Amino acid sequence: MNTSRAIAIGLIWLSFSIYAFVFAPPNQPDTFDLITQLSSGNWDEINPLIIALFNVMGILPLMYGAILFTDGHRQKLPAWAFSTGSFFLGAFALMPYLALRRDNPTFTGQKNWWLKWQDSRILGTLTLIALIVLFGYGFSQGDWADYAIRFQSDRFIHVMSLDFCALSLLFPTLLKDDLARRGLAEKKWIFWAIALTPPFGMAIYLTLRPATIEQPLTETEQTQEMAQV
């Protein structure tokens, strides 16, 4: 575990949590109804910006999962639990994993069907298309004045917006090792091109990245696997 990274992300997580539940604008009486409408696709009379933002918050966990499951291979932390939690709690669920994970620049063993899917360019392409459609819809049809008012007065909209920013900006914490697992560690420009263009840089990377390089298991790892069978 990288101690400095753990402390930094841990402090961000703590500060974000305190702000969201103590200092953010209050909840509104219609918040539950709004969430129900957004979840069920009953979007009549809802600001398209809010619709787009809500759906993007479902795409970002998919994008994280495309790295998280491979990164979690042979980690003590159950990456699947944090990835699943991110669909409901966003960065609140992911930051503990980002803080406590070990550096993992190599992939040993063989990918199963699930890891192959997470590693596929098809998944990356789908997330990129979804982002383009949602951003285009939100920016072209959305009411920015209404969104600004809701952001300042509604905890759900306010925290969801900040959560979007957090997920977009924290992606590079996983990127260095993912580049290394694909033989791209020396190409620093790729890291900065992605880090400076969230969230589209993330989706483009997932669409174009080469496959993870599978390293053979060491004798110790083979022994450990046989003992677990």
N, C-alpha and C positions, 0 to 999 in steps of 0.2 A: 504494500500500500504506500502510495506517495503521500507523506505526511503533510507537506505544504499544500498540496492540492486538496486533501481531505479537510484541512482547516479552512481553506478559502471557500470551498463549496459549502461546507457545513455552516459557515457564518452567513453565506448568502441564503441558504435554505432557512436558517433560523430567522434572519431579518425579514425575508419574504413572508414567512408564516405569520410572524408577529404583525407585520403591516397588514396582511390580508384579513386577519381576523380581529384586529384591534383598531387600526387607523384608517382602513379603507372606508369609502362611503357606506351607508347602511343598506341592508337588504330592503327590497321593495315588496309590497304586498303581492304583486303579480309575478314574482320571480319563478315560483314553482310552475305556474301556468305557462310562462314563457319557455321554460326548459322542456315542459311536456310538448308544447307545440313544435319546438325546434327538433326534438327527438323523433316525433311522429311524422314530420314532414308537412304539418299543417302550418304553412308559412304565410298565409294571407295576412296582410296588414303588418307584417314584421319587416323592419328595415333590412334590405338586402345586404348591407354591410355586416349586420349582426348574424344573418344567416350564413354568409360566407365565412366569417370568423369562427362561428361554432363548428362548421364542417371542416375547416382547416385544422382545428384543434383535434379532429379525428384522424387527419392525414399525417400530422407530425409524429404521433406515436408509431405509426406504420413505418415512417422513415427512420426513426430511432431504432425500431425493432430490426430493421435490415442490417444494422451494425451491432445492436445490443446482443442478439442471440449468438452471433459468432464470437463477439468479445467475451461473452459469458461462458464460452466453452472452457471447461476445466477451472473456472473460477469457483471459489467457495460460495459466493453470493448467487442465489437463484435469479438469474437475469429475467426469466419468464415472469416472475412475480412482479418485478418492478415495471417491466414492459406492459403487463396487463393493467397494473395500477395506473399507468400514465394515461390510459384511455378515459379514466374517471377523474384523476387528480392532476394530470399534466405534470409540470415540473416538480410539484410537491412530492410525487411518487418517484420520479427519476433521480432527483438530486442525491438522495442517500446512496444509491448505487454508484453514481458518478464520483462521489466523495470516497467511498470505501473500496472500490474495485482495485485490483492489482493491474499493473502494466501488463499487457498481453500482446506483444508484437508478432507472435507466431501462432500458427494453428497446427496442432499436432493431431494425428488421427485422420479419420475420414468423415466427410459431411454426410449426414443422413438427409432424407428427403426434405425435411423442414428447413435445415440449414441451407440446402441447395436452393430452395425457394426464396429464402431471405437474401441469398447471395445473387439472385438472378437479376438481370437487367430488365426483365419484364416488369417486376415489381417496381423498380425505379422509374420506368417509363410511365406506369400507371399513376404513380404519385406526382410526377411532373405534369402530366395532362390534367390531373385533378386540381393541382395548384393553379395552373393557367386558367382553367375554367372558373374556379371559385374567385380568384383575384379579379379576373375580367368582369365577372358578374357583380361582385361587390363594388368595385371602383366605378363601373359604368352606370349602375342602377341605384347605388346607395345614397342615403341622405346623410351627409357629413355633419350637418348642424344638429340633427336628431341624435346622431352617434355621440357627438361631443357632450350634449346634455346628459345622455345616459351614462357616459363614461364618468362624469363628475358626480352623478347622484345615485348610481345603481351599483352595488357591490359586485353582483354577478358579472356585469359587463366590464367593470373596472378591473377586477381580478383576472378575468378571462383574457383581457387585452394584455395585461402584464405577463400572464402565463405564456401567451404567444411569444412575447419578446424574449422571455427567459429561455424557452425551448429553442428558439432560433439562434440565440447567442451562445448557448452551452454546447451545441453540437460539436464544435472543434475539440472539446475535451475527449471525445472518442475517436477523433479523426486521425490523429498521429499514428496510433496503433493499427487502425484499419488500413491506412496507407502502407504501413510496414508489412502487414499480412499479405499484401498484394504486390510486393516488390516495388513500391513507389516511394519509399521512405526518403530517398535522395532528392526527390522533386518537390522542393519546398514551395515552389510557386503554386502547385496544386492546392496545398494546404491553405495558403493565403487567399487564393482565388475563391475557394469555398467559404472560408471564414468571413470574408468581407462582403459576401453576396447572399445572406440568408433571406428567405429559406430556399430560393431557387437554386443557389449554388449547391445546396445539399441534394436537391432532387436531380440536378444535372449530373452530379457525381455518381449517385446511385444508378443512373441510367447508363453511364459510360464506363464505370470502373471495371477493370479486369477481375477475373475470378480469384477468390482466396487461394493462396498456395498452400497445399496440404503437405505438412512435414511428417515423416514417419515417427512412430512412437519410439521413445527410448526404452531400453530394457527395463528400467525401473517403472515406467508408465505401463508397459505391457504386463508386468507382474502385478501392479496395482489393479489393472482392469480384470485380470484373471481371478484375483482374489475377491472382486466384487460380484463376479458371476455366481 
